[in-house]
Amino acid sequence: MKPLLYFIFLFYFSIGAQESIEIVPLKNSTLKADSVIGIDNFGTIFYTKTNTIYKKDNDTTISYNNLQLGKLTSANSFNPLKINLFYQALNTVIVLDNRLAEIFKIDFNTINNYKNVSHVSTGYDNTIWIFNQDTQLLEVFDYKTRTTKAQTLKPVDSPILDLKSNYNYAYLLTEDALLVYNYFGSIVNTLKNDGYTDIVENNEGLYLKKNNSLFYLAEDSKAFMPVKTYNILIPQFFVTNETLYIYADETLQEFQIKTK
């Protein structure tokens, strides 16, 4: 009986041991940036340096800055046709087109129902997700009509660490939990935060950073799968389809993601 139990234990242990994601090095390239914010399917790199956003492809590099707005807090290139820049000190969002030309400016100080915004991310159509510090609610804000289309029902009572989104969902990481909302503002998933500090969305799955390790959370799953990064230093990371990018010490490292 004992040999049978031992075999069963080894069998299930081997299955559990396979619940991980491998990465394979592809290439390294030199890039001088403060932050890399995204790379699209064509290899175009979006990055920031000294409060300026750059778009770099094989042939050209174009840029945008707005010195009047001061320090750039965050930038999001999820939709490369409507890139949003957030300047928290002046409570303002700038939306750029694919040539980095300004197409909308949202000054939350001057709109009806003043909003004190701390985090911004891309939404569907002409909307952005914003976290309102005064109400502690997440909102879907239409910057063309300057109105709130939807908002969450329950205030968030834990400090916000990160906000990411796609056209269907917003992922709000707090010190206590990972909260997933649909575009109606309804919560669809809540998971305990066990030390995660940063999140990256990719095809409705999430990659999360904890200390110097990465984990993957598949859509509709509650299981965090470790990514075998082999102690690589991970100051900044992001994912495009099956490619993991890690940016450190002016080097952009590229890895193929291989799931077992």
ZARO-110409 format. One record per residue (C-alpha): x, y, z; residue in one letter; residue number from 1. Coordinates in nm, 2 decimals. Last residue first. Example, Ala and Ser with C-alpha at 12.3 -4.5 7.8 and 13.67 -1.06 7.14 Angstrom:
<nodes>
NODE     xx     yy     zz aa   i
NODE   1.37  -0.11   0.71  S   2
NODE   1.23  -0.45   0.78  A   1
</nodes>
This chain:
<nodes>
NODE     xx     yy     zz aa   i
NODE   0.40   2.39  -2.08  K 260
NODE   0.39   2.76  -2.16  T 259
NODE   0.67   2.91  -2.35  K 258
NODE   0.72   3.28  -2.35  I 257
NODE   0.99   3.41  -2.59  Q 256
NODE   1.23   3.65  -2.43  F 255
NODE   1.35   4.00  -2.52  E 254
NODE   1.59   4.21  -2.31  Q 253
NODE   1.60   4.59  -2.35  L 252
NODE   1.93   4.72  -2.20  T 251
NODE   1.98   5.07  -2.06  E 250
NODE   2.05   4.92  -1.72  D 249
NODE   1.73   4.72  -1.70  A 248
NODE   1.43   4.67  -1.93  Y 247
NODE   1.26   4.33  -1.94  I 246
NODE   1.04   4.23  -2.24  Y 245
NODE   0.83   3.91  -2.25  L 244
NODE   0.71   3.79  -2.59  T 243
NODE   0.41   3.56  -2.65  E 242
NODE   0.15   3.84  -2.71  N 241
NODE   0.32   4.16  -2.60  T 240
NODE   0.44   4.15  -2.24  V 239
NODE   0.59   4.42  -2.01  F 238
NODE   0.87   4.45  -1.76  F 237
NODE   1.06   4.71  -1.56  Q 236
NODE   1.31   4.67  -1.27  P 235
NODE   1.34   4.30  -1.33  I 234
NODE   1.69   4.16  -1.25  L 233
NODE   1.72   3.81  -1.39  I 232
NODE   1.70   3.55  -1.11  N 231
NODE   1.63   3.26  -1.34  Y 230
NODE   1.31   3.41  -1.49  T 229
NODE   1.10   3.10  -1.45  K 228
NODE   0.75   3.24  -1.45  V 227
NODE   0.54   3.12  -1.16  P 226
NODE   0.17   3.04  -1.21  M 225
NODE  -0.08   3.23  -1.00  F 224
NODE  -0.40   3.02  -0.97  A 223
NODE  -0.74   3.20  -0.94  K 222
NODE  -0.83   3.17  -1.31  S 221
NODE  -1.10   3.34  -1.52  D 220
NODE  -0.83   3.48  -1.75  E 219
NODE  -0.49   3.33  -1.67  A 218
NODE  -0.27   3.47  -1.39  L 217
NODE   0.10   3.46  -1.45  Y 216
NODE   0.38   3.52  -1.20  F 215
NODE   0.70   3.72  -1.21  L 214
NODE   0.98   3.73  -0.95  S 213
NODE   1.21   4.01  -0.83  N 212
NODE   0.99   4.12  -0.54  N 211
NODE   0.65   4.01  -0.66  K 210
NODE   0.56   4.12  -1.02  K 209
NODE   0.24   4.02  -1.18  L 208
NODE   0.16   3.91  -1.54  Y 207
NODE  -0.21   3.91  -1.62  L 206
NODE  -0.43   3.74  -1.88  G 205
NODE  -0.69   3.93  -2.08  E 204
NODE  -0.47   3.92  -2.40  N 203
NODE  -0.18   4.07  -2.20  N 202
NODE  -0.22   4.29  -1.90  E 201
NODE   0.09   4.39  -1.69  V 200
NODE   0.08   4.42  -1.31  I 199
NODE   0.31   4.56  -1.04  D 198
NODE   0.34   4.53  -0.66  T 197
NODE   0.25   4.17  -0.57  Y 196
NODE   0.29   4.08  -0.21  G 195
NODE   0.02   3.82  -0.16  D 194
NODE  -0.27   4.03  -0.29  N 193
NODE  -0.59   3.84  -0.23  K 192
NODE  -0.81   3.79  -0.53  L 191
NODE  -1.13   3.95  -0.63  T 190
NODE  -1.32   3.89  -0.95  N 189
NODE  -1.61   4.02  -1.16  V 188
NODE  -1.66   4.37  -1.00  I 187
NODE  -1.92   4.57  -1.18  S 186
NODE  -1.81   4.91  -1.32  G 185
NODE  -2.00   4.86  -1.65  F 184
NODE  -1.67   4.82  -1.83  Y 183
NODE  -1.60   4.50  -1.63  N 182
NODE  -1.40   4.51  -1.31  Y 181
NODE  -1.12   4.30  -1.17  V 180
NODE  -0.98   4.37  -0.82  L 179
NODE  -0.64   4.24  -0.70  L 178
NODE  -0.63   4.26  -0.32  A 177
NODE  -0.48   4.41   0.00  D 176
NODE  -0.21   4.65  -0.11  E 175
NODE  -0.42   4.74  -0.41  T 174
NODE  -0.41   4.62  -0.77  L 173
NODE  -0.69   4.74  -1.00  L 172
NODE  -0.74   4.55  -1.32  Y 171
NODE  -0.99   4.71  -1.56  A 170
NODE  -1.18   4.50  -1.81  Y 169
NODE  -1.32   4.49  -2.16  N 168
NODE  -1.12   4.72  -2.38  Y 167
NODE  -0.80   4.66  -2.19  N 166
NODE  -0.69   4.77  -1.85  S 165
NODE  -0.41   4.83  -1.60  K 164
NODE  -0.40   5.01  -1.26  L 163
NODE  -0.13   4.98  -1.00  D 162
NODE  -0.05   5.01  -0.63  L 161
NODE  -0.36   5.17  -0.49  I 160
NODE  -0.39   5.20  -0.11  P 159
NODE  -0.67   5.00   0.05  S 158
NODE  -1.03   5.12   0.12  D 157
NODE  -1.16   5.10  -0.24  V 156
NODE  -1.51   5.26  -0.25  P 155
NODE  -1.80   5.02  -0.35  K 154
NODE  -2.02   5.09  -0.65  L 153
NODE  -1.77   5.11  -0.93  T 152
NODE  -1.83   5.38  -1.19  Q 151
NODE  -1.99   5.40  -1.53  A 150
NODE  -2.02   5.65  -1.82  K 149
NODE  -1.87   5.95  -1.64  T 148
NODE  -1.89   6.26  -1.86  T 147
NODE  -1.65   6.48  -2.05  R 146
NODE  -1.85   6.42  -2.37  T 145
NODE  -1.53   6.36  -2.57  K 144
NODE  -1.32   6.24  -2.26  Y 143
NODE  -1.57   5.96  -2.17  D 142
NODE  -1.47   5.85  -1.82  F 141
NODE  -1.51   5.50  -1.69  V 140
NODE  -1.47   5.55  -1.32  E 139
NODE  -1.29   5.37  -1.03  L 138
NODE  -1.41   5.49  -0.69  L 137
NODE  -1.22   5.62  -0.39  Q 136
NODE  -1.46   5.92  -0.39  T 135
NODE  -1.19   6.19  -0.34  D 134
NODE  -0.91   5.99  -0.49  Q 133
NODE  -1.10   5.93  -0.82  N 132
NODE  -0.93   5.64  -1.01  F 131
NODE  -0.96   5.69  -1.38  I 130
NODE  -1.04   5.44  -1.67  W 129
NODE  -1.03   5.61  -2.01  I 128
NODE  -1.30   5.65  -2.27  T 127
NODE  -1.32   5.74  -2.63  N 126
NODE  -1.37   5.38  -2.77  D 125
NODE  -1.28   5.13  -2.49  Y 124
NODE  -1.07   5.22  -2.20  G 123
NODE  -0.70   5.31  -2.15  T 122
NODE  -0.56   5.37  -1.80  S 121
NODE  -0.53   5.65  -1.55  V 120
NODE  -0.43   5.67  -1.18  H 119
NODE  -0.44   5.94  -0.91  S 118
NODE  -0.73   6.17  -1.02  V 117
NODE  -0.90   6.44  -0.81  N 116
NODE  -1.22   6.48  -1.01  K 115
NODE  -1.43   6.80  -1.03  Y 114
NODE  -1.80   6.75  -1.10  N 113
NODE  -1.82   6.97  -1.41  N 112
NODE  -1.48   7.00  -1.58  I 111
NODE  -1.21   7.26  -1.50  T 110
NODE  -0.98   7.08  -1.26  N 109
NODE  -1.01   6.75  -1.45  F 108
NODE  -0.82   6.91  -1.74  D 107
NODE  -0.87   6.66  -2.03  I 106
NODE  -0.67   6.75  -2.34  K 105
NODE  -0.76   6.57  -2.67  F 104
NODE  -0.60   6.52  -3.01  I 103
NODE  -0.23   6.60  -2.94  E 102
NODE   0.00   6.47  -3.22  A 101
NODE   0.21   6.17  -3.13  L 100
NODE   0.19   6.04  -3.49  R  99
NODE  -0.03   5.75  -3.37  N  98
NODE  -0.27   5.99  -3.20  D  97
NODE  -0.22   6.15  -2.86  L  96
NODE  -0.45   6.19  -2.56  V  95
NODE  -0.34   6.43  -2.28  I  94
NODE  -0.46   6.38  -1.93  V  93
NODE  -0.45   6.65  -1.66  T  92
NODE  -0.46   6.67  -1.28  N  91
NODE  -0.18   6.93  -1.28  L  90
NODE   0.05   6.74  -1.05  A  89
NODE  -0.09   6.41  -1.19  Q  88
NODE   0.03   6.46  -1.55  Y  87
NODE  -0.12   6.15  -1.73  F  86
NODE  -0.04   6.07  -2.09  L  85
NODE  -0.28   5.87  -2.30  N  84
NODE  -0.21   5.71  -2.63  I  83
NODE  -0.51   5.69  -2.87  K  82
NODE  -0.40   5.53  -3.20  L  81
NODE  -0.14   5.31  -3.02  P  80
NODE  -0.42   5.16  -2.80  N  79
NODE  -0.23   4.99  -2.51  F  78
NODE   0.01   5.29  -2.53  S  77
NODE  -0.02   5.41  -2.18  N  76
NODE   0.19   5.69  -2.02  A  75
NODE   0.23   5.77  -1.65  S  74
NODE   0.33   6.06  -1.42  T  73
NODE   0.49   6.30  -1.67  L  72
NODE   0.64   6.59  -1.47  K  71
NODE   0.54   6.94  -1.57  G  70
NODE   0.23   7.03  -1.77  L  69
NODE   0.38   7.34  -1.93  Q  68
NODE   0.67   7.14  -2.06  L  67
NODE   0.45   6.94  -2.29  N  66
NODE   0.65   6.67  -2.47  N  65
NODE   0.61   6.46  -2.78  Y  64
NODE   0.85   6.25  -2.98  S  63
NODE   0.92   6.09  -3.32  I  62
NODE   1.18   5.82  -3.40  T  61
NODE   1.21   5.69  -3.75  T  60
NODE   1.32   5.39  -3.96  D  59
NODE   1.31   5.07  -3.76  N  58
NODE   1.05   5.20  -3.52  D  57
NODE   1.07   5.44  -3.23  K  56
NODE   0.78   5.63  -3.06  K  55
NODE   0.91   5.87  -2.79  Y  54
NODE   0.74   6.03  -2.49  I  53
NODE   0.91   6.32  -2.32  T  52
NODE   0.92   6.39  -1.95  N  51
NODE   1.30   6.34  -1.93  T  50
NODE   1.28   6.00  -2.12  K  49
NODE   0.98   5.80  -2.20  T  48
NODE   0.93   5.49  -2.41  Y  47
NODE   0.71   5.35  -2.69  F  46
NODE   0.89   5.09  -2.91  I  45
NODE   0.76   4.98  -3.25  T  44
NODE   0.83   4.61  -3.29  G  43
NODE   0.54   4.54  -3.53  F  42
NODE   0.33   4.37  -3.27  N  41
NODE   0.35   4.67  -3.04  D  40
NODE   0.61   4.75  -2.78  I  39
NODE   0.51   4.93  -2.46  G  38
NODE   0.58   5.18  -2.18  I  37
NODE   0.96   5.17  -2.16  V  36
NODE   1.07   5.40  -1.88  S  35
NODE   1.36   5.64  -1.81  D  34
NODE   1.51   5.55  -2.15  A  33
NODE   1.84   5.49  -2.32  K  32
NODE   1.79   5.17  -2.53  L  31
NODE   2.05   4.91  -2.62  T  30
NODE   1.92   4.58  -2.76  S  29
NODE   1.91   4.22  -2.63  N  28
NODE   1.79   3.91  -2.81  K  27
NODE   1.58   3.60  -2.80  L  26
NODE   1.62   3.44  -2.45  P  25
NODE   1.38   3.16  -2.38  V  24
NODE   1.11   3.19  -2.10  I  23
NODE   0.95   2.90  -1.92  E  22
NODE   0.61   2.92  -1.75  I  21
NODE   0.51   2.71  -1.45  S  20
NODE   0.26   2.44  -1.35  E  19
NODE   0.50   2.15  -1.43  Q  18
NODE   0.59   2.10  -1.07  A  17
NODE   0.22   2.05  -0.98  G  16
NODE   0.20   1.76  -1.23  I  15
NODE   0.52   1.61  -1.09  S  14
NODE   0.39   1.64  -0.74  F  13
NODE   0.07   1.47  -0.84  Y  12
NODE   0.26   1.17  -0.98  F  11
NODE   0.51   1.16  -0.69  L  10
NODE   0.23   1.15  -0.43  F   9
NODE   0.05   0.87  -0.63  I   8
NODE   0.37   0.67  -0.65  F   7
NODE   0.43   0.71  -0.27  Y   6
NODE   0.07   0.60  -0.20  L   5
NODE   0.12   0.29  -0.42  L   4
NODE   0.45   0.21  -0.25  P   3
NODE   0.28   0.24   0.09  K   2
NODE   0.00   0.00   0.00  M   1
</nodes>
